[in-house]
Amino acid sequence: MDPESLYQLPDDLLPRHYDLHLRTESGFRTLSGHVDISLEIHRNIIEFVLNARDLVITRATARYEGVDFPLTVKLLPQEERAILSGTRLFEQGKTVVLSLDFSREVDDLLAGFYRCTGKDSDGKPLVMGTTQFEATDARRAFPCFDEPRMKATFSVSVVVPENMTALSNMPVESREPEEPGFDRVVFRRTPRMSTYLLHLSVGRWDRVSAVSAGVEIAVYTPLGRASDGQFALDVAVRLLPWYNDYFGTPYPLPKLDLIAIPDFAAGAMENWGAMTFRETALLAPSSGASARNLQRVAIVVAHEMAHQWFGDLVTMAWWDDLWLNEGFASWMEVKAVDALFPEWGMWELFQSEDRNEALEMDALVQTHPIEVPVRDPGEINEIFDAISYTKGGSLLRMLESALGPETFRRSLAAYFKKFAYGNATTGDLWRSFSDPYFESVGGVGKVLSVWTRTPGYPWVDVRREGTVIRITQHPFLIRKGDRMAREKGPDASVWPLMLQVSEEGRDPVRQLFSTRETSLSLTDPGCTSVNINAGQTGYFRVRYEGGLQEGLVKGLKENRLPVLDRLALENDLFAFVRTGLAPIADYLGLLEQMKNEHSYAVWSDMAGNLLTIDGLWAGEDKHPEFLRWGAALVRPSFERLGFSPAEGEPHQDRLLRATLLGLLVRFRDEGILGESVRKFEQYRKEPGSLPADLRFAVFQGAITAGGSSAFDAVVEMASRTDDQEEKNKLLYSLARTPDAGLFDRALDLVLSPLVRVQDAVSVIGFLAKNPLGRRKTFDFVAAHWEELYRRYESGGFALNRLVRGISDEFKRQEEETLVEEFFKEHPVPAARRAVAQALETIRSNGEIYREQQENFGRFFQRR
């Protein structure tokens, strides 16, 4: 049998409408219901095949031509299907209504309809029920045709405890007593939509709301924290008319809810009209919120609202085009927040914090193309990663730059009008774009299809020969052997490159070429500086040879190089170090020339690369010299900003201060560690004394230098706070302890009630970054694998993050063997690619360490 047919439903039937009636009880231990599914029959059949997982179906009938025919039920757990067999032929072209009664036990595994626990206004536990259906978990709540192409309308009703609120995609139509202690809530009929976007939450919240563009927008917060939802509400209120205008298609639903969920596997989910969020992605204190907190809330709200068009109104036909949802939302979130808060410099932050992450993952052999074949649910969950999200968003930014913003926007508007309430493919999208500029190479679709169907990306070698620039592209892979083998192989890829060529910093001229080599004539023969990716909209790396590199560095020293180009110069060089194209001393020398850098976007990437170096050489001979050098590199920029923020200072300065402080803590700057302990003690007495931006770094400093008393204090504070962002900062900081006994205590907290299920993977990831505890953390996960796998096997992509989190810091052969053998004995079908990427990363770490060790040592011997 074709393996695809095991998981994708046949085309025999097309659902048109669901009448779904659900019932739960106050403890949310069970879910039961009845569903009537109206279907069109597209082929003569005697059985109905649909999706069901972990459900008990107690009755099934088919109403056909006015008669109810009983059906026998066969469940196929591995295929997540139910087969309903009849005793007669159901004919093509007719309609039928399937009627099913079903039930299931409700768990806390963050998928399907699940149970989670918040707090009531007295701080006591408050049990709630909620749904997370993406990608393939609507079938855990009710029998359905659980594929994005099988859109239908939904009429939902639910019986809930009388003291609780029920929220779904549409407004409440009626609420009436059903029986003592319970009400029946009926919701209005939805538009045509996919099953994974259906939503139901039952619980108690506080609420703030407003009307924008004729739509009621409401933010549902934990009880007692309504004011913390105001910033998210303000963002949503401003964004809705902006999106309506940009897309040319008004938001079609009468309301839009933003709902805080206590336990949530992802950051947020775009259920149409009823978006759900982790508390940390939706709530911001009404005063004193950190810059990072505000930025995250704005970005996540913008992302999920963008999905109301990208994904909800127009949905990919199958999960191999997931990027049509996530790549678009990742690009649009930045564009939208940049429109609302232009002073934040969002495209600089995108380049530093998002695009560079995609470039790193995409440099692995075990990457995947944007358009990737997927069949089973495990494969689908694997592609919710930086490739689908950020590489997809980067390609859209590249295309928008090439076409021009207005041409790009008009093409999108036509796309939405054509495919509204339906499904589309990547090919459908490309056919919505046309531009004479691309016709010479076969059109937009031909050019962009190379990027979406080919894994990886190129690096471009640029050299000058008189008045001519010679440009040669090569496949970029992080491991030297892989890179050289791919380049010499017969199947080496060639990507169409959209260049933005700037001479001496002048306005760039766009150039498009689709061959391995090309040449460009300089318009100014006397120019000393050329940038072929000005503005960094192209998704590739560049190595400038000889005088061209010197010209860029000269522009850097003279403060003539724009932020994005400084960032690319630094980031590309570190990537070339990692793949053996440059010595690490060149990179460290460049950082010395950038020590007066003022941009957070640049420093953020520098910080990440410094921490990578720190992790690779921790415990080695030259590590103390590196720490001293690193502290000296960072200190002038931190002293310029100081501990105390200025009134009304720029957003990126607030982010930069926190980043620099965190680096000085990591580099064990004695003055900073002492001041962190002092500020921590003062904060315990006067919570208003420490700005929110600095708390995480100060907590880390206190843990590093404060011993067991600071450790105990941090644990006690984490147990008391109701602010999940604050709790996470406290818990994550525990990972920096230099004491083996305290580290063991931190590990023991991971599976305790102090750490929410949704946060344990992140806590483990922070612990694994401490050189003291890398192996301890891995051993802890191995010892508790059964529980961790139970928690996360079905909860979205947490399992992928767990696999990478416990292994990405390893570099030795015995560590690679340890990881490989463990996952052979404990296979993870939903994280197969993550395991392969983890092993590749360990090998890469070992190679850079061995190949750059001598060069690293010589750099510090000269000092």
VEXFIRO-664335 format. One record per residue (C-alpha): y, z, x. Coordinates in steps of 0.1 Angstrom, whole numbers, plus 5000, padded with zeros to 4 digits. Last residue first. Layout:
REM VEXFIRO-664335
YZX...
This chain:
REM VEXFIRO-664335
539552435480537652155497534352335492535052315455534851945453531951935477529852145454530351915424529551605445526351765457525251865422526351535405522951365405520851675398523151825370523851485355520151405353519051745340521651725311520451375303516851485301517751775278519751535257516851295253514651575242517151685216517651335204513851295198513851635179516851525158515151195150512151375136514251615116512951595080509351535091509451855113506251895132505352245144502652205171504251885184507552055179506652335202505152105228508351895232510652195233508752375260508152055280511951995280512452355291509952315319511651995330515052175333518352095315518552305283521852355265520952105237517852295227518452565202521352395184519752055183516752175162518852405141521452125134518651895122517252165100520652225084520651865073520051915035518352235024514752125019513152225052515952485057514752815043511052775046511452625081513452935091510853175077507952995094509852955126510453325132508753355165509853005176513453075166513453395186511853215216514552955215517253225213515753415242515553095263519253025259520153395260522053465292523353115294525153185260525152855241521952945223523753235206526453005192523752775177521853065162525053185144525452825131521952815118522353155102525453055082523952905050521353185047524153435048524253675078524554045071521354055050519454025083517853705096520353655124521054025130518054065153519553805176522753995180520654305189518854115215522254005229523354365230520354445252520954155275524654245280526953955288528053935251529453595241527053545211528753835192531753615187529853405162529453705139533153805140534453455135531953405107533053725089536653615091535853275075533753445049536453685038534753965020534954185051532954505054529754405072531654185097533954475106530954695113529354425135532554375154532954755159529454795172529954515197533354655208531754995215528754835232530754665259534354565256534654285282532753985267532754125231536554195233537153845247535053685220536953875193540253775209539153405209538053425172541253615162543853385178544653155149544653445124547553605141546853965153549054255143548554225106545154395108546754715122544254975133541354735140543954475152545254725179541754765192541254385194544654345210543754585238540254425243541854075244544554195269541854305293539953985289543153785294544053965326540553935340540253555333536553535325536353155324535053175288537953405279540453175295538852885276539253075243542853145250543452775257541852675224543752935204547052825219546252465213545552505176548852675170550552415191548852135171550452265138553952275153555852595156557652735125558453075140557053095175553453215180552853515203550253505230552253275252552852895248553952815283551553085296548652905280549552575296549952745330546652935327544352645320543852495354543852835372541152965348539152655355539352695392538353055391535452965368534352665390534452895421532153135403529752845393529352715428525952875435524452825400524353075372526252855348526352495363525352295332527052535307530352535326530252155328529752125291532452385285534852185306533951875285534752055253537952195267539151855279538451725244540551995228543151965255543851595246544151665209546151985216548751785233550951955259549251845292550552035322547152055337546651685335546751595372544251875379542151725351542051395369540751565400537951725380536951385367537051215401535051505415532351435389531551105405531750785384529350535369526450785368526050815330527551155328530451075351531150765330531350975299533751205317535950915326535950785291537151115277540051155301541450795298540750795261542751115256545650985276545550665255545650865222548551085234550750795245551150725283554650735296554651105308555350995344552051145356550050965328551850635335550850665371547250735360547350415339548750215368546150355391543350245368544749895367545149895405541549945411539249885382539749995346536650135328536850115290534850275263534150125229535050175192538449995191541250185174542350355206546050305201546050055229542549935236543149665262545649865282547449695311549749855337551249705368553149415351554549145374552648855359554048935324552248735298549048815315546248565311543148685294539548645305536148665288532648795294529848905271531048695243532448795209536148795215539048905193542648965207545349165191548749195209549949535216553649635215554749715250553349995271553449805304551249535290549449615257546249445245544749565212541249435214538749365185535449325203532549135188529449325202526949175226523549355228521149345257517949195244516749025276516949345295519249395325521849595305519249785286517349885318520649995335521750205306518350365301518150455337521650605338521250815307524250825285523850465272526650205271525749845266527949625289531149425283533049215308536849155308538648965336542448995334544248705349547648695367546148775401542548875395542649205376539649405365538449545332534849665326534049735290531649995277529649885247528350045215525150205201522850075174523349725160523349665123526749815114528549665144526949325143527649325105531349375113531749035129529548835105531148995075534748945087534348575091532248345113533848365147536748125141537248265106538148615118541948565121541948365089541348695070538848775042537549105029535649164996532648975009532349255036531949515009529249324990527349285023527549665028525849704994527249794960526349984929527950014895530550224876533350014892531949724913534549454908537549674904536649884933536149594957539449434946541249754955539549764988540649414996544249504987544149805010542949605040545549335035548149615033547049805064546749515088543549315093542749425129544049775125542149815092539049685108539149935137539850215113536950105092534750095123535850455132534950585097531450445100531150595135532350915119530150965089527050755092526850785129528051155130525151265108523751255073521151005086518251265089518451355052517351005042514451005066513151325052513451195016511250895023512250535027515150475051516150155068519450205088522750035083524950245106522450175134520450465148520750685179517550775198518650575229521550805230525150685235525750695197525551075197528451095223530550825207530150995173531451325187534351135203535250995170535451335153537351605172539551405197539951075179540351245145542751495159544951225172544751045139545751365121548951425140549851745120553451645113552251375090551051635065550451465032550051105045548051225075545851415050545151095032544450875062542251145078540151195046540050825041538150755074535551025068535350925031534750565040532050645065530350885041530050675010529550325023527850495053524950575030524050205030520350275039520450525011520150254983522550074960525550244975527750394947531050274933532750524910530950814926530250704962533650594974535850654943535251024936534151024972537851024983538151354965535351504986536951395018540551505008539251844998537351865031540351765052542851995035540552295037539652225073543352185083544352505066541652705082542252555116545952635113545052995105546053145072548753415073549753405037547953275006544653315025542752985026539752905004537952575000535952495032535252855041534052925006531452655009532452384985531452214952533051924935532851904897534451584884531851364900529651584923531351534957529551804978530952045003530252195038526552145034523852405027525752625003525552994996528553154979529752844960533452784956534152524929536752244929537052104894538551764884539251694847539651404823537551154844538650804854540650854886543050564885542050234901544550064925542850244953546050354970547950434939545250644923544650804957548250914960548351034924545251254931546351374966549351594957547451794931544451814953546451954982548252204960544852324945543352364980546452574990546252784958542552884961543253194981545453314953542453334930540653574953539753864930536553704917535353424940537353104935537252824910539952564917541152364887542652014883543551894848544151524849547351344835548451234869548351604881547851904858547452254874544852514878543952854893540653014885538653334891534953294891531753404873528453214873526652904861527052584880525752244869526151904885525151544883526051334914522551294927521551144893523750834897526650764873527650594840530450794826529651154814529151274778531051594769529451924777527652164754527452534762524852734743525553104745523353404754523453784749521853784714520953424705522553084707526253184704528452874705530352684732531652334725532752014742533152164776534751934801532751684822530951714855529452054848530652414848529152714829531053044829529253374825529453674802527353514774524453444797523653074797521952814775522852464788523852134773524251804791524851444778524451214807525250844813523050624835522750494870519450384886520950244918521350594933517750684929516350984910514850834879514551174863512351474856514551784857515752034883513851954915514151574906517951614910516951684947516951344964520151324983522151494971521251724942522852054950522952264919524152614910522952944896524753274902523853634910526653884915526154154940528654444938532154424953533854574923535354234912531854074914530253954946528253634954524553564953522753234952519953094930519052724931519052414909518052134934518552254969519952564986516552724992517253024969514352974944514152894907510652874892510152564872510152424836509552104817509551954782509751574782510851304758510950944770512950704748511950344747513750004747512249654744512849354767509449384784506749534762505149884762501449834761499250104745497450424754500150584775500350714810503250924825503150924863505251194879506651144914507651344944505451124966503651424981503651614948502051334927502051474892499951314864501051354829499351214798501651054772501751104735503250814714506150884691506850594667510150434658509650124678508750324709509350704712507450804743506051144746505551414773504751784771504252064796505851914827505752184854508252094881508152144919509251784924509651514897510651144900509750864876506850624869506150534833502750394823501350104802503849844813505249504805508349444827512049524823511849804798515249954791515150334789516650624770515750954786515251254763515151584784513951934775514452244795513352534816514752714846513453034859514553314883518253284875518553664870520653624838518353364822518152984824518052704798518652334801519052044776519451694790520151394768519851124794521150774790520650414802517550444825516150114839512450054839509849834856511849804888509450024907510550364922511050404959508950674975505350554979506450194974508150195008504850265024503549925012500050005000
